[in-house]
């Protein structure tokens, strides 16, 4: 038997983040979840999502969006998970969502509250506040991976922003709002690069934290901020003694 001169190469492993991105790209964002709920008698379905949960700076932002039954225009425009879109695509879709939706609301929970109650509870508070702020009361909530303390019937949908057009709409509205806020905050807090990284834990952000110390809008309970604060030169605002 003739042996191959080149033995087979071992399968190359991929990171968990790469695997997740491949999974999300393989999912189809449609109105199937909404259609299923409508056949069960629900009509005012609010998609709910958040952005900024993993950031080191600024608020966590949630949006709630009630879309009409006909979602063809949004689907045709390419509405999907905001993380899979460019800034120009998100901003264009944000305008279309606001022009199409029956109701849209946004809520923020600031860094001080995040530090006090933890990010999970703060995210739930932001989502609940967004739902309560809707001009029209929903009869069902479609939520990306969360359950809220709200009497309205709810469906908790894992990877919901990649599966449901209503949740994707909420993700886009929240992302556009928070990104705009971070660009404004960049002018108020120069040197951290907020306009570029939007408050996430990039190398640029961590270097700025060490050099400049945190601002009052940083989340001091988050490990990267605490670690940076401990090695910030003495005399810098918020520096902790060892």
C-alpha positions, 0 to 999 in steps of 0.5 A: 500500500502506497503511503501519502507523502504528506500526512493529514494536517490536524484540524485547526482550533478556533477561539470561542469568540470566532465560533460565536461569530460564525454561529451568529452569522449562520442564524436567520433574522426574520419575523418567525418569532413574531408570527408565531406569537401573532397566531397565538393572539398577541399583536403588540409585540415589543422587542427588547435588547441592550447594548454596553453590558460589557463596557468599562465606561458609561451607561448600559442602554436598553431599547424597546420597539413595537413594530407593525405586523408587516416587516417586509420593508425592514427585512428588505433593508437588511435589519439584523443584529446590530453587531453584524452591521456597519455604522452607516447601516445601523444609522440608516436602519435606525431612521427606518425603524423610527419611521416604521415602528408603532412605539420606540423607547430608550433607557439608560442605567448609569455607571454608579448604579451598575457599580451598586447593583451589578451589571446583570441587575442594571441591564434588567433595570434598563430593559424594564425602564425601556418597556415601561416608557413605551407610549403603547402598552405591549401585550408580549415581550420578546427579549434577548436572553433575559426575563423581566419583572413585568406582568406582560407575557414574555419570551426569552430568546437566546441570540434573539437579536440574530433571530427576531426582527423586533429584537434586532430593531431594539438592538440597532436603536440602542446601539445607535443611541449609545454610540452617539453618546460615547462620541459626545463623551469623548469630547467631555473626557478626551484622551480615552478614545471613547469615540473609537472603542465606545467604552469597551476594554481595548488596549487603547482604553486600558493604557489610557486608564493607567495613564489618566485614571478613571473618570466618574463615568467608569465602572469601578467594580469592573476588574480591568478598571480596578486593576488599572486604578491600582497601578495608576500613579499616585495623585491621579483621581480615583487612585487606590492605595495598595 
